[in-house]
Amino acid sequence: MTEIKTMADYLAAGEQPDILFWVGCAGSFDDRAKRISKAFSDILAKCGIKFAILGQEESCTGDPARRAGNEFLFQMMAYQNIQVLNGYEVKKIVTACPHCFNTLKNEYPELGGNYEVIHHTQLLQELIDQGKIKLSDATEFKGKRVTYHDSCYLGRANDVYEAPRSLLASLDVDLAEMGRSKKTGMCCGAGGGQMFKEEENGKERINTNRTKEALETGAEIIVANCPFCTTMLEDGVKSYEKQNEVKVLDIVELLNSSI
């Protein structure tokens, strides 16, 4: 098992890691999302990347609080995180959560938190381009029909569309795009704080609507880039009783299995 050091460990040793892995609430506490965090950590370790986490010093970025309208709580949480990050003189952050990515990258600077923030798909693509990730010639996903779900905060909010698709191309999968993709991508139903509140009355759940579109592509695997999207799409697949036929995986899980 890979030993993961904290920023405090590096400080005690008088060293500085190249990158901070911001794990996020889902990646830290949700059992499904923990597997995504582990897969990403495994790849960083295999590539010899000098990285650290904050461990117990990391708290929520405040994204759900701000989306739900509690600006005061958001700013309290943000200032606390910025104080910790600046105390460690953090320069570069990578995260597997688009919600954390968007908040750290676009909303922390106005509060004094200025960092280079990248999503894990962007870093993984860089590592492939640099030859640090060597993929197997015959991966278990080669030729498999997959569809890719653009999460709102990575796609429409930050225009990151090509890095994830380049990763899928490197795996030699058969990518079948949904009708609503890239700039016209459809939300999984978890954003804007919806993950943490009761549903409102309506005719159809957003996640089942999106999952139906994914299933119509005939894909064996629905690929996501966000722990919230993964949960919503998995629930959608179960609602159609297709969980034995169709998998929902984060892109890093495909990549880690193919190295």
N, C-alpha and C positions, 0 to 999 in steps of 0.2 A: 504493500500500500504506500502511495506517495506521501511523504511527510511535507506538509504545507506550513510554511513559516508565516508568522504575523509581522506587521510593521514593527511591533515592539521587539520581536526577536532580532530583526535586522538592526534596529537602533542600538540594542544592547551589545551587538557584535561590532558596532561602528561601521556598518555597511548600509547601502541603499539599493533596493531592488530596482530593476528596470521598469517594472510595471506593477500597478496595484490592481488586483482582481476584485472588483466590487461585486460581491455575491448576491446581494439583494435579499429581501424578505422571503420571497418564494423559494429562491435557490438555497436558502438557509434552513427553512422550516417545513416546507411542503415536501412530502416523501417522493412524489413524482419528480419535482423540480430538482431535488437533491441529486438525482441521477444525471441530470444535465450538468450541474456544477461539477460533479465528479468526472464526467467525460471530458469537460473542458480542461479541468486541472490536469488530467492524465496527459492530454495532448501537449499542454504547456511544459510539463515535466519531460515528456519524450523529446521535445524540441530543445531542451536545455534553456528554456526561458527563465530568467531570474525574476520570480514574481512573489508577491505576498498578498495576504488578506488582512483586514482589520480585526477579524475575529469578533470578540465581544464589544469592541469599540465601534463597530459598524451599527448604525441604526437606520430605520427607514428614511429614504430620501425626502419623504413628505408628499410625494406625488399623489397618493390617494386622498390625502387631506385637502390639497389644493383643488383637485378635480371635484371634490365633494363640496367645495365652497368654504372650507375652514382655513382662510389665509393666515390667520394668527398662528394656528398650530403648524402649518407648513413652514412659516418663517422661523419658528422656534426650533423645529427639527433640522432645517437647513443650516441655521447658524451653528448648531451643535456639531453637525457633520463637518462643516467648513473649518471650524476651530480645530477639530481632530486632524483633518487632511492637511491643513496649513502647518500644523504643529509638526507633522512628519515630512513637510516639504514635498508633498506628492506632486509629481509633474504629469504623469500619464496614467490614465485609468481605463480598464477594459471591463465590460459587463455583458452578461448574457441576457439581460432584461432590457428591452427597448424603453420601458417606462423609466427605469433608472438612467439609461443612456440619455434620453431626452431631457430629463430634469437636471442631471449633472452637467450636461453639455450646454444647454440653452437657458437654464433658469438660475443656476448657481452663480454665474459671473456677476449678475447685478447685485448679489449679496456678498461679493468678495471672494468667491470660489472660482478661480481661473485655472482650468486644467485641460490637457489634451484628452478628450474622451472618445473612445471608439467602441463599436459593438463587436461582439466576438466573431461575427461572420467576416467583418473587415480585417481583423487581425489574422484569422485563419487563412484568408485569401492572400494576405501579405506573406505568410509563412510558406504557403505553397509556391508563390512566385519566387521566393528566395531559395527554394529547394530544401527548406528545413523540414517540411512534411513530405514524406515519401509514401505514396499510396500503393497498395498492392495492385498487381496487374489484373487480378481476377477477384474483385470485391464481390461480396454477397449481394450487392445492390445493382451490379452491372446489368443493364438492359431492362431493369424493373420499371414499371410505369409508376411515376410519382407525380403528385401535384404540389405546388408550393403556395402557402398562404402568406401574403404580405401583411405583417402586423401594422397597425395604424401608426404607431410612434416611430417605427423604423422606416416605413414606406412613405406615406403621404406627409408625415410631419418632418422627415429628415431626408427624403429623396434617396434612400439607400435601397436600390433595387438590384443592381448588377452583381455585387459581391456574393450574395447568397446563391444567385443563379450560376455564377462562375464556379462556385464550390460544387454545385450539383453537376455541372458539366464535367468537372474533373473526375467525378465518380462514374461518369458514363451511363447515367440513368436515362430513361425515356421520360422527359418532362412534358406533362400535359397541363397547359395553363388553364385556369378557370376563366369563365367569361368576364368576371370582375377581378382584375389583377392590376398590379402596379398602381398608377394614379387613380384607378377606379376600383381599387381593392375594397372589400367589404369587411367591416369590423366583426370580430368573433363574438362580441357581446360583453366583454369583460372590462373594457376601458371606461374612463370617466368615473371611476369609483364603483361601477356597476357590479364588480366582482364581490363587493362586500355589503350589498344591500338586497333587500327582498325584491323580487320581480314585480313589475307593474302589470296590470291586466292587459292582455293583447291576444291576437289570434295565433301568433307563432313566436317561438323563442328565436332570438337572433342566431344563437349558435347552431340550432338545427337547420335554419335557413342556409347558413354558410356551409355547414357540413353536407347538406344535400347537394349543393353545387360542386363540392369537392368529390363526392361519390359519383356524380354523373360523368366525371372525367374517366372513370374506370380505373383509377389509380389504386395500387396495392398499398401505397404509403402516402400519407398526408404529411408534408414536411412543414414545420413551423420554426420560428426563430425567437419565441417568447414563451416563458413558462405559463403565463395566463392563457395565451392562445392554445397552448398544448392541452391544458385542462379543459377548456371550453370545447375544443374539437374532439377530444376523447369522449367527453360526455355526449356530444352530438352523435358520434359513431355508435355509442352504446344505445342511444335512443332509437337508432335504426337497426339495432341488433346485428351490427356488422363487425363487432370487435374481434371476432375470430378470423375475419377475412382482410380487414384493413387496419394497419398500424398507424399511429400518430407519433412521429419522432421529431425531436429537435435536430436541426441540421448537423450539430456537433456530434450527436450520437451516431449518425451515419458515418461521419468522417472518422471518429475514433475506432469504429469497427472495421475500417478499411485501411488502417495504417499497418 
